[in-house]
Amino acid sequence: MSHPKRIGFLSFGAWHPAGGMTNSAADALRQTVELAVAAEEIGIDGAFVRVHHFSRHLSAPFPLLAAIGVRTSRIEIGTGVIDMRYENPLYMAEEAAAADLLAGGRLQLGVSRGSPEPAHNGAEAFGYSVDAADAREKTARFRAAIAGAGVVPADAGGRPGSALLAVQPHSPGLADRIWWGSGSRETAAWAGEQGMNLMSSTLLLEDTDVPFAELQAEQIAVFREAWENAGHSREPRVSVSRSVIPITSDLDRRLFGDDANEDQVGWLDGALSRFGRSYTGEPDRIAKELARDEAATAADTLLLTVPSQLGVEYNAALLETIAREIAPAIGWRRAAADAAAA
């Protein structure tokens, strides 16, 4: 089977005292829940959050995801991405299963090694190794735990028994809803081999002198080939992120009217990297340009980064404009309308 085209929002949950409409961590958390509720009413398919540590951004995803889960009924909820270097995989398995059960099986978890954080060896401060290889090992242990595997021997009178205990609670199906945040073709191939969905952002940790969308489309093709060669039985999912800002008011023009709408190339995390362009301008022009974006059309899910510090009302209106005037150009249909017609 193939998945229909989906769109979701991706929020960093940035907040700063006296900085826009989001002045505190409490504002950021509550407004993210409120935007998810508004997005579901609009017909948007997903509410995703970016996880950062030691900065004024969203950081502890599972209480937030659980809160969104109990306030909504249809929208997918997820992360883009959790840096596994900072995680205890078994404790994370408990939290993820609980959040997924509260949401009725709508959790879509993006995990990865993560992008550079502001703290020097921040994961080490949490008590963990900063080695990227450990992030993959933790991911494997986490995936085994949420799949219901026994992960620790039972106690037999102070000695390890023969029975292995599984993490509880267990949420059936969650193991198939884990995405690997990939920044290169090599890691995309690895994700496909491992049987995880692919999550690709507006940053690739490689550059081959081709436009970002073309390089990302190549990454998606590599992932799907690796998935097929590995013989996985289910159909994989693929998401890409884009910054889409339709200009429909004087405020939009003042805030975003000077955007160059061009790829950028620079050094990040020791690699020459390519940063994807924004799509800023009149809605009809964005629709035409986005329809020519090879990666956006190849993916089944498009995550739209939102300027969270502008508040819920602004971002809900932005999502409504995208849903009405832009997303249909890439094959998306409003979920609420589909549900009503079913």
C-alpha angles and dihedrals in degrees: 000000000000127000123240118244111275133189128199139168124249117205128191088193092222115187136177134170108264089000110127123296096326109069103157143025088257089055091050094050097044094043091051089056091046092049090051090053091048092046091053090052090051091052099253112153104217146031112199131175132205115226120220130167131214093014139087094271137095108295114160104055106179101066087047094047091048091051091051090046095058093044095051136047110195114019120101113243125203154128133266092213142345112195102230092202087077097048140094099217097211096045088046089052090056093048094045093050092048092050091047093050091050089051094047096246100312100123117125107183121199112198134172146136086286134223125283113296126210093243121082105242090346094170089056089056087056087054099260140108119265092214112125090217089061089056089060092047091050090049091054091050091047092050092049090051096050090046088062099253120154107257106171133035118252117247113259106188095313094321130092110266128213095252119088119218123220125218113262138250100042121199112200114228097018091108089067092052100066118115127195115221103226127194099179144028091255094057091043089057090048091051090051092050090050094050098244125135116252124249116185123180137198089280130072121187092220137056129204098173093259125114115280095246091052092049091047092049088054089051090053091050091051090050094050092047091051090048092052093045090052090057099232111173102216129069112260124229127224130197132187128189126227136177105230117178116172113203107224103140143036089255091056090049093050093048102039109009094106095058110132094210091217136127117254129210125204147131119284130165091352096306136099101249138190121221118203123240126253122241105228127158142057112354095238092052092048090050091055094046095045090051087060093050103111096203096044090054093043094053123077093214130047116195115203117208111223129206092240096185089067090070139239099292093053094046095044089054090048091052091047091053091049092048093048103038111018116026096061087066090069095045101269123147125196109261095215091054091048091051092049091050093049 
